[in-house]
Amino acid sequence: MSLRDALGHPVSGATAASLEAYEQAARELLCLVDDPLGSIDRALAAAPEMTMAHVLKAWLNLLGTESANLPAARAALAAAAALPADTREQRHIASAQAWAEGRWREAAWRLEDLSLDHPRDALALQVGHQLDFFLGASRMLRDRIARALPAWDEGMPGWHALLGMHAFGLEECGDYDAAEQQGRRSVELEPRDSWGWHAVAHVLEMRQVPRDGIAWLQPSSGTWAAGSFLACHNWWHLALYHLELDDHDAVLALYDRSIGGTGSAVVLDMVDASAMLWRLMLRGVDVGDRWGPLAERWAPLADAGWYAFNDLHAIIAFVGAGRLADQRRLLDAQRRIVGEGSDNAMFMREVGHPAALAVAAFGDGDYRQAASLLRGIRGHAHRFGGSHAQRDLIDLTLLEAALRSDQQALAVGLAAERRALRPLSALARRTWQRALALPAVR
């Protein structure tokens, strides 16, 4: 008789020792902490024929959205496919294979169906939730988890993670009260749940209460940052609060200590670094020589072509550093990819390539062209992934491009829109005054 995991699912090929290491890896992934890859390698050393250990290794290599990890993901899937597997395990394999082959949406749909049949499969829920995030599927961020909640209770291992994921989905759908309640409960139950901390950070950003955000993250940083591979992103949220308060020195200090200055070449960390420096640049803040080292880390990925959302942040760094050759490499790679049938080609056609062209135009000082390109995509920018807070970069860039190109009517309209959306924002008030000061076109 096969062993079962902590939530009652059979695990083919497992031994007691491998299952213990597998469960540790699963717990680490649920909290986004420590070294789940190391834990899963221990599981495989104990039982090379444990199918779900190979599957989890594949998922771990896919979740970073890095093309360099695809060979490892595919090798793990090939190993899993050659082993005995029950129907649930086979569906995991098929879902991961779809993602590894560039069919992001199919992977999300397959996991959706798997979770309907096995709502206590925490791994399927978590990977599906992350895919919803990468796809910009706000409603599914909420509903995928909501569907599973009736099958869970607070006595089950991983309950905190369900609350944290549901909290983030609620926030992305605008239900801030429920999101904050769920997120705070998540970290009460498990103080190391990085996603729970992250969900509440998003709520406080959307509510425009930066001092509350600082109070949420700063005193507790020793808890949520310790061993967390979401630490950089949560430091980025803390920096956003200081940015909203115009405390640029604090933002730069956070950048140097915990965001870009760490030298991390992890793509998700570099996304945060690019986004923060670009926001500072849009405000006219001198960021010194920080662009160069970041662009150097992005350079090997200029023509990776795996995920358009990452490409946007790569070209931001290339523009900031004045690396024209790398800009051309990235844009040329995108032009090749948009003709393919992959999901990423769709992300690029709909959002990613126009956005990258807009950033390049902005860097060239062609602000009118940048504004024109961004106007064409802002209404459906969610289609290439990210959160509302991350995609705000597009609106900020569009507004600044309209101001710098003296498009008075457009700038006034965009500034009025932002002032209505963020009435407490000092930046929104300043851009409104700048827009009103532009000469009217007769």
N, C-alpha and C positions, 0 to 999 in steps of 0.2 A: 504494500500500500504506500502511495507517495505521501511525502510530507506536505504540510499546508503552511502557508504564510500566516502572519499575525491576524489577518482579516478573513481567514478561512479558505483561501484559494489553493488548490493543488499546485505544487511546483515540481515539474518533471525533472528527474535526474539529481535532485538535491540530496545532500547529506545533512546531518544535524549541524556540522561545522560550517558548511557552505551556506546553509539557511541563516545561521546566526550572522555571518558576515554580510549576506544579502540584505537582511533586515536592517543592519546598521547603515548600509549604503542608502537604503530607501528612506530611513529616518533623516539622514544627512541631506538627501535631496529635498525632502519635504521642508526642511528648515533653510535650505540653500547655504549650508555651512560645511566646514571641514573638508574631507577628501573622499567623496563617494566613489570616485574612480579607483582610489587605492583600496577601499573596502570591497568593491566588486571584484577587483583582481584577486583579493584574498579568497573570496567566494569561489572563483574559478580555479584557483590553485587547489582548493579543497575538493572541488567537484567539477572537473572540466566539462562534464556532460549536463550541467545544470542549465537548462534552456533559458530560463528567465534571467539568469545572471548575464548571459550573452546579450539578451534583449535590453536589459538595463544599461549595459555598457554601450550599446548602440544609441539608445536614447540620450545618454550623457554626452556622447560625441556630437549629437545633432542639436542639442539645446543651446549650444553656444553660438549658433548661426555662422560658424566659421568653415569655409571651404577646406581648409587644411585638415580638418577633423573628419572629412568624409571618408577617406580610405579606412580609417579605424572603425567608423560606424558600419561601413559595408562589410568589412571583414567579420565583425561581430555578428552581423545579420546572416552572413553565409554560414558561420558556425552554428547559429541557432537553427537555421533552416534544415540543417543536416541531422538534427537531433529529434527525439520523440517530443511531441508537444500536444497538449489538449487544445480544444477549440479556442479557448480564451488566449492561450499563448500564441497560437497560430495567427490570431487576429492582431495581436501586438506586433508580430513579425511583419505581417502584411502592411500595417500602418506605418511602421518605421521604414520599410522598404519604399513605400510611396514617397515619404519625405526625402529619403536619401537619393531618390531619382528625380527630385525637383517638383514633386506633386504635393505641395504643401496643403492645399485645400482638401485633396483626397485623404491625406493623412488625418486631418482634423475631422472629416466626416466619418472615417472608419472608427476613430476613437470615440466619436459621439455615439455611434451605434453600439460599440463595445460597452460603453458606460451605461447605456440604457439596459443592457442585459446583465451587467456586473457593476452595479452602482457603488459597491464597496472596493472596487479596484482603484486604490489611491494613485497608483502610478499612471493609469490611463487618464484619470481626471486631471492630474497635475500636468502631464505632457499636453493633453488637449487644451488645458487652460493657457499654457504658454504659447501653443500654436494660435489660439484665438488672439492673444496679444500680438504675436508677430504678423498676424493677418489683419489687425485693426478691427476685429469683430467684437465690438463693445457688447452687443446684446448677448452673444454666446459666452463672453467672459463671465457674465452673470448667470445665464440660464443653464449652461452645462453643469454648473455646480448646484444650482437650485434644484435641478431634477434629481440629483443624488441625495440631497440632504435628508429626505424622509427615511432613507435606508440606514442612516447613521444616528449615533447618539454620543453624548459627551464621554461615555465610558470607553469608546473605541480608540485605539491608537491612531493618531493622525487627525483627530477631530479638530484640533487647533488649526491645522493646515486648510481644512475645508472652510472654516470660518474666515481665515485670511484670504483665501482665493475668492470666496463669495463677496467679501468686503471690497476687494478691488473691482470686481465686476459691477457691484452696486455703485461704486464711485464713478466708474466710466459711464454708467447709465444715468448719472445725476442724482442718485438717491443718497445724499451725503449723510443724513442722520443715521440711517440703517447701516451704511458703510462704516461710519466711525464706530458705532456700537460693536459691530462684528469684529472690526480690526482690533479694537482695544481688548476685546474678550480673547481674541486669538493670542495676543502676546501675554496676557495674564496667565493663560493656560500653559504657554510655552514661550518664555522670554527670548529664546533664540530664533523664533520664527521670523526670518527676515522679510518674508512677503507680508506678514501682518503689520510690521512696522511700516513697510512701504505703502500699504493700502491707506493707512491713516495719514501718512505724509502727503499722499495725493489729495485726500479730502481737504486737508488744511491749506494746500496750495489752491485748490479750486474755490475754497471759501474766502480766500484773500485775507488770511489771518497769519501773516508771517511770524509775528511774535509768538503766537501759539505753536506754530511749526517749530520754531527754535526751541521752545520749551519742551516739545515732544521728543525731538531728536538729540539735542545737545547733551542734556544731563545723563541720558541713557546710552550714549555712544559706546561705552565700554561693554555693554551687553549686546547691542545689535551689530556692532562692527567686528566683534571678536570671531575670527575664523570664517567670516561670511563672504561668499563670493558675490553677494549683492551689496557689499559695503560701499563700494565706489558709487553706486547709484544712489544709495541713501545719503551719502555725503553730498552728492550732487543736489539732492532735494534740500538739504540744509543750506547749501550755497544759494539755491534759488530764493530761499526766504531772505537771506542777507541782501541779495540782489534787489529784491522788491523794496527793501528799506534803503536802497542806494548806498549800502555799506560795501563799496567796491574793494576796499582793502581786505575786509574779511573774506570776500569771495576769492580774491587772488590768493590769500593765505590758505584757504581750504583747497583751492585748486592745486597749489604747490605741495601741500602735505598729503592729500588724500584722493585727488581726482586725476589730474594729468601729470603732476610732478612725480608720481610714484614710478613712472617709466613702464607701467603695465602695457603689454602688447595684446592683452585680451580685448577682442573686438568690442564687446559690450562696454568695457571701461573706456575705450577710445571714443566710442559714440558719445559718452557723457562728456569727455574732455573737449571734443570738437564743439558740441552744443553749447557748453559754458563759455568757451572763448569767443564763439560767434555772437552770443548774446552781449558779451562785454564790448565787442567790436561795434555792434550796432548802436550801442550807447555812446560810442566815442571814447571808450576807456583804453588807454595804452596798456597792452598786455606784454610789452617788451619782446623778448626773444622766445616766448613760449610756443609759438607756432612751429618753429623749426623741428624740435625733437618729436613733436606729435606727428607732423607730416612724415618724418623719417620712419616712424613706426607703421604708418598707414601705407607707405610706398609699396611694400611687397604685395599688397592686396588691391592695388589700383585696377588691375584687370581680372580680379577673381570672379566677378559676375555672379555671385551666389545669392545675394539678397540686396535689393535696391535700397532699402532703408539704410543699410550700412554704407552703401555707395555715397549717399547724400552726405553723410558725415565725413567720409574720406575726402570728397572733393572740397568740403568746407575747410579742412586742414590744408589741402593743397593750395587753395586760394589764399588762405591766411598767410601761408609761407611763401607765396609767389612761385610755386613749383608748376610752371606751365606744362612741362613735359608730362608730369604725372596727371595733370588735368586732362590732357589730350589722350593719354593711355586709358583713363577711366571712361571718358566719353566715347572713344572708339570701341571699347569693349561693350559698352551699353548698346551702341548702334548695331553691333553684331548680334547681340542677344535678343533685341526686341523682335527680331524676325523668327525666333524660335517658338516652340509650342509649350515651353515650361511655364509654370506659374510665375516665376520671377520675371519672365519676359512680359507677362501681363502687368506685374507690379511696375515694371519700368515704363511700359507704354503709357499706362494710365497716370502715373505720378512720378516715378523715380527719375526718368530721363529728363522730362521738362524741369523738374526741380533742380537737377544737377546743372542743366544749361542755365537756369536762372541764377544759381550761385556763381557760376563762371562769369555770366554777364555782369553781375553785381561787382565781382572782383575787377572786371575790366572798366568799371565806371559807367557801364551802359544800364543805368538804373531804369530807364523806360522799358527796355527789353526785359529786364528782370521782373518788373511789375507785371508786364503783359503775360509772361509765362506763368507766374505764380497765380494770377487771377484765374487762369484756365484750369488750375488743379485744386485750388483750396477747398472747393465744395465737396470733393471726393478724396481728399488726401488720406483719409483713414484706410483706403484700400491698399496702401503699401506698409501698413503696420504702425506700431508705436501707440503711445497713450495720448490723451488730449494735451497733457503738459508737454510732452516731447514735440508733438506736431505744432504747438504754438509757435515754434521757430519759423514756420512758413508764414504765419500771419504777421509776426514781428518783422520779418524780412520784407514782406510785401509793403507794409506800412512805411518802413524806412525808405524803400525804393521809391514809393510814391512821393515822399517828402523830398528826397534828394533830386528827383527829376522834375520838381516844380509842377506836378500834376495836382493843382489846387483842389479841384472838385473831388477827385478820387481820394486825395489825402484827407480832406475834411470828412468825407463819408466814412473812410476806414477809421479815422480817429474818433469820430462820433460813435461808431459801432463798438470800438474798444472801450471807450469811456462808459458806455452803457453796460458792457459785459463785465468790466472791472472798475466799478465806480470808486473803489478805495485806493486805486493804484496811482502813485505819484507819477510813474512813467506815462500812464494814460493821460493824465492831466497835462503833462509837458508836451506830449505829441499833439494833443488837441490845440494847444496854444501855438505850436509850430505850424500846424496846418492852417490855422486862421491867419497867420502872418504871411503866408505865401501870396504872391500877387495873383489876383483873379485873372483868368483868361477870358478875354472879351470876344 
